[in-house]
Amino acid sequence: MTKSTFKKKFLPWLLPIVIILFWQLAVQLKWIQSEFLPAPTEVVQTAIVDWKKGILQKNISISLFRATCGFVIGGGMGFILGLLSGTSKLFRKTFDSTIQMLRTIPNMALIPLVVLILGIGEPAKICFVALACLFPMYINTYHGITSIDPDLLEMGKSYQLNTVQMFKQIIFPGALPTILMGVRYALGTMWTALIVAETVSADSGIGYMSTNAQQYVDVKTIYLCIIIYAFLGELSNYIAKNLETIFLEWRNSARSLTEE
Amino acid sequence: MALIELDGVSKKYGDKTVLKNVSLKISEGDFVALCGMSGGGKSTLLRLISGLEKADSGSIKQENKEISTINSDARMMFQDDRLLPWQTVIQNLLFGDKSEERIKLAKRLLDRVGLIDYQNSFPASLSGGQRQRVALARALMSQPKVLLLDEPLGALDALTRRNMQDLIIKVCSETNITTILVTHDVQEAVRMADKIWIIKNQGIAKELTNPERNNQTAEAQLKKDQLVETALSCILDNN
């Protein structure tokens, strides 16, 4: 194995492995009380039991469904609104101030309103996640489009590109790195919103599992839920990174040159 | 008949007059260099011909047609290459039009500028000189009648600059394209152009011809050196 392969593949996992080993050791040597911090092996055992009962996969899939729906609806709306604000002066003047005002309202403050309007069912939870994803996508799409290098726009103008060509060749690809940054940020806020949504009158999902475990002082399940969230967060990060690798190939080529 | 004709053209940016009552004629196939101090209005003149800017007064015509919007028969090469970093070299030439004819033309032009082997590379992996060569090929894609060069070699090192000068001279003489070069380097102007116009005091201060441009004899070189001196003294003269 070469040094760079080790650095690329194994180094990111080194710290989590060391933490887990230290955690296991600390519990076994009774440096910490296991009722507050159960050993990793006990958390794994809980996971196996819950998996066999079908509880784990059911709750993970429900949470994933809510997260995906919320992200697609909210992220999609944020993208479209950002696109319109970035490309149309009239739209920007009409809607941007209002959207920016709404953006500053904390998500938590909207829970009573969302519950009142949509009840406590699935639409309310999805709506809550969607609201959390909408604003990061809006801001980044809008910012990406309005920050395009004016020299490139002038070049497009002097080469007589039409509106569609301008958008396809210059505006959208130029804004894409910032839009993908918005995707990454929205994926982060998506999980945060989901946790909050699933602790409010839910009867399924990882958030519900965690709240329910808290009532029964089931610390192992609480840790299991936290670990699942960490894995799902890492999965989102992995997806975002891969999107960047696929769509920003040109940037990777420039980066590889500077790293040489 | 003149290909490009400017008559009494003036241009102001705010309160500052950049060009005042400029009139000139450029014939087909000419290689004209506009020389002068920075901020003298050379680039503005080029932008007016390209249609990127509008004159406050006067008329600008190409083939007797008034240039009121972007000049479709002229293409500009800027000081910075302005290549799209997210597109490969060949994609930068095609602008999304992947018709067989356009691809053939793009490949031919890349071959002409010596970059056919780099057609699938991204601009970031090219040197400054190579990127300007791509920009030159891109400017020639629409087979324009006029090539506008806005100090495209300003940021290059001496050796690359010399190679690019040779390439531009070669391409322009092969295609017989009318070329207008903006430069503050008088030696570059004398090396490349057959007409040198000194821009000063918001107008054309002097018109110099360079009949020995392609002549490499010692006598011709002496004449070119004298032309450089004349141009320099005109630029630096306070009157």
HADDOCK unambig.tbl for C-alpha pairs under 7 A between the chains (distance, minus, plus):
assign (segid A and resid 151 and name CA) (segid B and resid 82 and name CA) 6.93 0.50 0.50
assign (segid A and resid 152 and name CA) (segid B and resid 82 and name CA) 5.91 0.50 0.50
assign (segid A and resid 155 and name CA) (segid B and resid 82 and name CA) 6.85 0.50 0.50
assign (segid A and resid 158 and name CA) (segid B and resid 52 and name CA) 6.64 0.50 0.50
assign (segid A and resid 158 and name CA) (segid B and resid 70 and name CA) 6.27 0.50 0.50
assign (segid A and resid 159 and name CA) (segid B and resid 75 and name CA) 6.92 0.50 0.50
assign (segid A and resid 169 and name CA) (segid B and resid 95 and name CA) 6.66 0.50 0.50
assign (segid A and resid 173 and name CA) (segid B and resid 86 and name CA) 6.90 0.50 0.50
assign (segid A and resid 250 and name CA) (segid B and resid 85 and name CA) 6.70 0.50 0.50
assign (segid A and resid 250 and name CA) (segid B and resid 86 and name CA) 5.13 0.50 0.50
assign (segid A and resid 250 and name CA) (segid B and resid 122 and name CA) 6.17 0.50 0.50
assign (segid A and resid 254 and name CA) (segid B and resid 124 and name CA) 5.16 0.50 0.50
assign (segid A and resid 254 and name CA) (segid B and resid 125 and name CA) 6.37 0.50 0.50
assign (segid A and resid 257 and name CA) (segid B and resid 125 and name CA) 6.97 0.50 0.50
